[in-house]
C-alpha cells in the first residue's frame, strides 16, 4: 500500500500548491519507494503507480504534471528497461500496462481508448497477455515472399537508432530489395539516415521529456501512418518491425495483427547473449527471423550537404597547419548520471591541447543545459590562455596555425559528418560514440553512470574500427574520483588506436 503520508501530501499539494519543485520532490519519493519494494523482494505496488498516474494527469498546466511524469519514466521505467534482465522487463510491462489503462479512462484518453478497443484490447490484463504472446511468437520473414512495404520503427534516441535500427534497415534492404522501406521517426532520423538509398521517412515525434499523454500520442501518429497503407486489399503485405521502440511503448501498444508484427526484444535476459552489444544482438535476432545468417555493422548516412560542409570545414583547418582534429562531445541526452563532471572535462581539454598542431572541435550539444556547459568550458579555456573560437560548420574561423578549441553548434547530421572528417572522437556514452564506431573513426568512450557489466556491454558501440571504453564509477563515491587517473586511462586508450 502507498504510505498514507504520500497520499495526504498529494491531497494537500493538489488543493493548495502550484509549486513544481514540491510536486517533483513528492513524485520522486513515491517512485523511489516503488523501486525499494521491487529491489527488496520483487513486490509490485500498484498503488504507487496509480498515485504517480494521478499526479501526472491531474493538472492542465504541464509545469505541474511533468515533474511526476519525469519521476514515473525517469526513475522507474528507465531503470527497469536498463537492467536487461527478465524480471525488470516483466515489471516494466506491468507498470506501463497500468499507466495505459489509467489514461484510457480519463477524458483526455478517449482516442487512446478507441484505438485499444479497435485492436481488441479491453482490459489491463489484455495488454500484459498480448506482450507475453508476441514475446514468444516466432514470426518468420520469408525471403521468397517479399512484403509490399516494411515499416521500421525508430528507437527514438539517436544512439539506439544507429546501434539497432540502422542494422535492421541494412538487413531488410538486403533481404527484400524490391520492398518499400519506411522509417517511422523524427527529423533527426532523416539527418543521420537521409543518404540511405531509397529509404522513405514517415515523421513522428516522441517527446521523451513530455507528459504521459504526449508520450502516448506518438502511438496514435504511428498507427495512423501504418493503417493508411494497410487497406483490406494489401494489408497482408505490410509488415512492421519494432526494435523495442518508444513509439509502441516497447511493444505494449499494438499496431498491426500479430502475424505481420516482428518484435525485437532487445531487453532479453538470455544468458547466452550476455557479452553481445546491441548491434550484435540485433544481427542475431535478424538471423533467426529471416532464416539467413548475415552480419551488418551499424551505419549512418548523413545528407550530402552536411558531408560537403564538414569536409570543407576540416580542410580549411588543415590548411592552417592542423595535423590532428579531435571531435569531442560532452552531451549525455539529459541523463546527468553519465557525466563525470566539469573539472574532468576541463582537464581533459587542457591535456588534449598540450599536443602540438591539434584542434579540438567541441560540439556545443543540444538544449540549454549542454550549451551552458560548453560555454563555461570555452570561457575557462580562454582564460587559461588557449585560442578559443565559436563557429558554425559553414564558416571556419581564422585560427593560428594548427591549434586551439573551436565550439560548434551542430545538428545531429552535421555532428555525424564532422566526426567522419576527424582523426578521432572522445565523449561520454551517447550518440557520438555510435557515430564514430559506425564511421570507423577511432574513439574513446568515457562510460559513467552504470556499474552493470551487461548494460555497458550492450551499449558499447559496435564498428570495424578502433573503439575503447574507459569506465568511471560515479555511483559508489563520486568525491573519490581521481580525474588525473581517468585522463591517464583515456590517453592510454588513445595510444592503442
NORQUI-V732693 format. One record per residue. N is the residue number from 1. RES is the residue in one letter. NEAR is the number of other C-alpha atoms within 12 Angstrom. Layout:
n->N res->RES near->NEAR
n->N res->RES near->NEAR
//
This chain:
n->1 res->X near->19
n->2 res->X near->25
n->3 res->X near->17
n->4 res->X near->14
n->5 res->X near->15
n->6 res->X near->28
n->7 res->X near->24
n->8 res->X near->15
n->9 res->X near->24
n->10 res->X near->34
n->11 res->X near->19
n->12 res->X near->17
n->13 res->X near->26
n->14 res->X near->24
n->15 res->X near->13
n->16 res->X near->12
n->17 res->X near->16
n->18 res->X near->22
n->19 res->X near->21
n->20 res->X near->26
n->21 res->X near->18
n->22 res->X near->24
n->23 res->X near->37
n->24 res->X near->31
n->25 res->X near->23
n->26 res->X near->36
n->27 res->X near->41
n->28 res->X near->32
n->29 res->X near->30
n->30 res->X near->40
n->31 res->X near->41
n->32 res->X near->28
n->33 res->X near->31
n->34 res->X near->38
n->35 res->X near->33
n->36 res->X near->19
n->37 res->X near->21
n->38 res->X near->25
n->39 res->X near->19
n->40 res->X near->11
n->41 res->X near->12
n->42 res->X near->15
n->43 res->X near->20
n->44 res->X near->30
n->45 res->X near->27
n->46 res->X near->27
n->47 res->X near->25
n->48 res->X near->39
n->49 res->X near->42
n->50 res->X near->33
n->51 res->X near->38
n->52 res->X near->47
n->53 res->X near->40
n->54 res->X near->32
n->55 res->X near->46
n->56 res->X near->40
n->57 res->X near->36
n->58 res->X near->34
n->59 res->X near->26
n->60 res->X near->15
n->61 res->X near->17
n->62 res->X near->25
n->63 res->X near->25
n->64 res->X near->32
n->65 res->X near->35
n->66 res->X near->37
n->67 res->X near->39
n->68 res->X near->43
n->69 res->X near->45
n->70 res->X near->37
n->71 res->X near->38
n->72 res->X near->45
n->73 res->X near->36
n->74 res->X near->31
n->75 res->X near->31
n->76 res->X near->40
n->77 res->X near->34
n->78 res->X near->29
n->79 res->X near->30
n->80 res->X near->30
n->81 res->X near->33
n->82 res->X near->31
n->83 res->X near->32
n->84 res->X near->35
n->85 res->X near->25
n->86 res->X near->22
n->87 res->X near->24
n->88 res->X near->28
n->89 res->X near->33
n->90 res->X near->31
n->91 res->X near->34
n->92 res->X near->38
n->93 res->X near->36
n->94 res->X near->32
n->95 res->X near->40
n->96 res->X near->41
n->97 res->X near->38
n->98 res->X near->33
n->99 res->X near->41
n->100 res->X near->42
n->101 res->X near->33
n->102 res->X near->33
n->103 res->X near->35
n->104 res->X near->30
n->105 res->X near->23
n->106 res->X near->19
n->107 res->X near->15
n->108 res->X near->21
n->109 res->X near->24
n->110 res->X near->20
n->111 res->X near->24
n->112 res->X near->35
n->113 res->X near->28
n->114 res->X near->18
n->115 res->X near->28
n->116 res->X near->32
n->117 res->X near->20
n->118 res->X near->18
n->119 res->X near->23
n->120 res->X near->22
n->121 res->X near->27
n->122 res->X near->23
n->123 res->X near->21
n->124 res->X near->29
n->125 res->X near->21
n->126 res->X near->25
n->127 res->X near->34
n->128 res->X near->30
n->129 res->X near->23
n->130 res->X near->27
n->131 res->X near->35
n->132 res->X near->22
n->133 res->X near->20
n->134 res->X near->29
n->135 res->X near->29
n->136 res->X near->16
n->137 res->X near->19
n->138 res->X near->22
n->139 res->X near->26
n->140 res->X near->25
n->141 res->X near->32
n->142 res->X near->21
n->143 res->X near->21
n->144 res->X near->15
n->145 res->X near->19
n->146 res->X near->25
n->147 res->X near->28
n->148 res->X near->24
n->149 res->X near->32
n->150 res->X near->42
n->151 res->X near->42
n->152 res->X near->47
n->153 res->X near->52
n->154 res->X near->48
n->155 res->X near->38
n->156 res->X near->39
n->157 res->X near->34
n->158 res->X near->38
n->159 res->X near->41
n->160 res->X near->40
n->161 res->X near->45
n->162 res->X near->49
n->163 res->X near->45
n->164 res->X near->48
n->165 res->X near->47
n->166 res->X near->43
n->167 res->X near->39
n->168 res->X near->50
n->169 res->X near->45
n->170 res->X near->35
n->171 res->X near->37
n->172 res->X near->40
n->173 res->X near->27
n->174 res->X near->23
n->175 res->X near->30
n->176 res->X near->25
n->177 res->X near->23
n->178 res->X near->19
n->179 res->X near->26
n->180 res->X near->28
n->181 res->X near->35
n->182 res->X near->38
n->183 res->X near->45
n->184 res->X near->44
n->185 res->X near->39
n->186 res->X near->32
n->187 res->X near->24
n->188 res->X near->37
n->189 res->X near->43
n->190 res->X near->34
n->191 res->X near->31
n->192 res->X near->44
n->193 res->X near->42
n->194 res->X near->31
n->195 res->X near->23
n->196 res->X near->26
n->197 res->X near->20
n->198 res->X near->18
n->199 res->X near->30
n->200 res->X near->24
n->201 res->X near->31
n->202 res->X near->30
n->203 res->X near->25
n->204 res->X near->34
n->205 res->X near->30
n->206 res->X near->35
n->207 res->X near->25
n->208 res->X near->30
n->209 res->X near->26
n->210 res->X near->29
n->211 res->X near->36
n->212 res->X near->41
n->213 res->X near->35
n->214 res->X near->29
n->215 res->X near->33
n->216 res->X near->40
n->217 res->X near->34
n->218 res->X near->36
n->219 res->X near->39
n->220 res->X near->31
n->221 res->X near->29
n->222 res->X near->40
n->223 res->X near->33
n->224 res->X near->23
n->225 res->X near->28
n->226 res->X near->36
n->227 res->X near->27
n->228 res->X near->19
n->229 res->X near->26
n->230 res->X near->26
n->231 res->X near->15
n->232 res->X near->11
n->233 res->X near->10
n->234 res->X near->16
n->235 res->X near->23
n->236 res->X near->24
n->237 res->X near->28
n->238 res->X near->37
n->239 res->X near->40
n->240 res->X near->47
n->241 res->X near->47
n->242 res->X near->46
n->243 res->X near->43
n->244 res->X near->38
n->245 res->X near->40
n->246 res->X near->38
n->247 res->X near->40
n->248 res->X near->41
n->249 res->X near->41
n->250 res->X near->38
n->251 res->X near->41
n->252 res->X near->43
n->253 res->X near->47
n->254 res->X near->42
n->255 res->X near->43
n->256 res->X near->39
n->257 res->X near->26
n->258 res->X near->30
n->259 res->X near->23
n->260 res->X near->31
n->261 res->X near->38
n->262 res->X near->38
n->263 res->X near->46
n->264 res->X near->38
n->265 res->X near->36
n->266 res->X near->42
n->267 res->X near->40
n->268 res->X near->32
n->269 res->X near->25
n->270 res->X near->17
n->271 res->X near->13
n->272 res->X near->11
n->273 res->X near->25
n->274 res->X near->25
n->275 res->X near->21
n->276 res->X near->31
n->277 res->X near->31
n->278 res->X near->43
n->279 res->X near->42
n->280 res->X near->33
n->281 res->X near->37
n->282 res->X near->43
n->283 res->X near->37
n->284 res->X near->29
n->285 res->X near->36
n->286 res->X near->40
n->287 res->X near->26
n->288 res->X near->21
n->289 res->X near->28
n->290 res->X near->27
n->291 res->X near->20
n->292 res->X near->21
n->293 res->X near->16
n->294 res->X near->23
n->295 res->X near->25
n->296 res->X near->32
n->297 res->X near->34
n->298 res->X near->43
n->299 res->X near->39
n->300 res->X near->48
n->301 res->X near->34
n->302 res->X near->35
n->303 res->X near->27
n->304 res->X near->21
n->305 res->X near->21
n->306 res->X near->33
n->307 res->X near->30
n->308 res->X near->22
n->309 res->X near->28
n->310 res->X near->35
n->311 res->X near->27
n->312 res->X near->22
n->313 res->X near->33
n->314 res->X near->38
n->315 res->X near->25
n->316 res->X near->26
n->317 res->X near->36
n->318 res->X near->28
n->319 res->X near->21
n->320 res->X near->24
n->321 res->X near->22
n->322 res->X near->30
n->323 res->X near->24
n->324 res->X near->30
n->325 res->X near->41
n->326 res->X near->43
n->327 res->X near->42
n->328 res->X near->43
n->329 res->X near->49
n->330 res->X near->47
n->331 res->X near->41
n->332 res->X near->35
n->333 res->X near->27
n->334 res->X near->23
n->335 res->X near->25
n->336 res->X near->24
n->337 res->X near->25
n->338 res->X near->29
n->339 res->X near->34
n->340 res->X near->40
n->341 res->X near->30
n->342 res->X near->24
n->343 res->X near->23
n->344 res->X near->28
n->345 res->X near->34
n->346 res->X near->33
n->347 res->X near->26
n->348 res->X near->35
n->349 res->X near->41
n->350 res->X near->31
n->351 res->X near->25
n->352 res->X near->35
n->353 res->X near->31
n->354 res->X near->18
n->355 res->X near->21
n->356 res->X near->18
n->357 res->X near->25
n->358 res->X near->35
n->359 res->X near->42
n->360 res->X near->47
n->361 res->X near->50
n->362 res->X near->47
n->363 res->X near->42
n->364 res->X near->36
n->365 res->X near->33
n->366 res->X near->24
n->367 res->X near->18
n->368 res->X near->15
n->369 res->X near->19
n->370 res->X near->26
n->371 res->X near->26
n->372 res->X near->21
n->373 res->X near->30
n->374 res->X near->37
n->375 res->X near->29
n->376 res->X near->21
n->377 res->X near->36
n->378 res->X near->34
n->379 res->X near->22
n->380 res->X near->23
n->381 res->X near->32
n->382 res->X near->23
n->383 res->X near->14
n->384 res->X near->18
n->385 res->X near->16
n->386 res->X near->28
n->387 res->X near->28
n->388 res->X near->34
n->389 res->X near->31
n->390 res->X near->31
n->391 res->X near->22
n->392 res->X near->26
n->393 res->X near->36
n->394 res->X near->24
n->395 res->X near->21
n->396 res->X near->26
n->397 res->X near->30
n->398 res->X near->24
n->399 res->X near->28
n->400 res->X near->22
n->401 res->X near->21
n->402 res->X near->30
n->403 res->X near->35
n->404 res->X near->42
n->405 res->X near->47
n->406 res->X near->45
n->407 res->X near->40
n->408 res->X near->36
n->409 res->X near->31
n->410 res->X near->31
n->411 res->X near->28
n->412 res->X near->40
n->413 res->X near->36
n->414 res->X near->39
n->415 res->X near->48
n->416 res->X near->50
n->417 res->X near->39
n->418 res->X near->46
n->419 res->X near->47
n->420 res->X near->39
n->421 res->X near->35
n->422 res->X near->38
n->423 res->X near->32
n->424 res->X near->40
n->425 res->X near->50
n->426 res->X near->47
n->427 res->X near->45
n->428 res->X near->41
n->429 res->X near->46
n->430 res->X near->43
n->431 res->X near->41
n->432 res->X near->50
n->433 res->X near->49
n->434 res->X near->50
n->435 res->X near->53
n->436 res->X near->48
n->437 res->X near->40
n->438 res->X near->41
n->439 res->X near->37
n->440 res->X near->30
n->441 res->X near->36
n->442 res->X near->39
n->443 res->X near->46
n->444 res->X near->43
n->445 res->X near->47
n->446 res->X near->46
n->447 res->X near->37
n->448 res->X near->36
n->449 res->X near->30
n->450 res->X near->29
n->451 res->X near->20
n->452 res->X near->22
n->453 res->X near->22
n->454 res->X near->26
n->455 res->X near->33
n->456 res->X near->33
n->457 res->X near->29
n->458 res->X near->33
n->459 res->X near->41
n->460 res->X near->43
n->461 res->X near->49
n->462 res->X near->44
n->463 res->X near->32
n->464 res->X near->21
n->465 res->X near->26
n->466 res->X near->27
n->467 res->X near->34
n->468 res->X near->38
n->469 res->X near->34
n->470 res->X near->29
n->471 res->X near->34
n->472 res->X near->35
n->473 res->X near->27
n->474 res->X near->25
n->475 res->X near->21
n->476 res->X near->13
n->477 res->X near->12
n->478 res->X near->19
n->479 res->X near->13
n->480 res->X near->15
n->481 res->X near->21
n->482 res->X near->20
n->483 res->X near->26
n->484 res->X near->19
n->485 res->X near->18
n->486 res->X near->32
n->487 res->X near->31
n->488 res->X near->19
n->489 res->X near->23
n->490 res->X near->36
n->491 res->X near->26
n->492 res->X near->16
n->493 res->X near->25
n->494 res->X near->27
n->495 res->X near->16
n->496 res->X near->16
n->497 res->X near->20
//
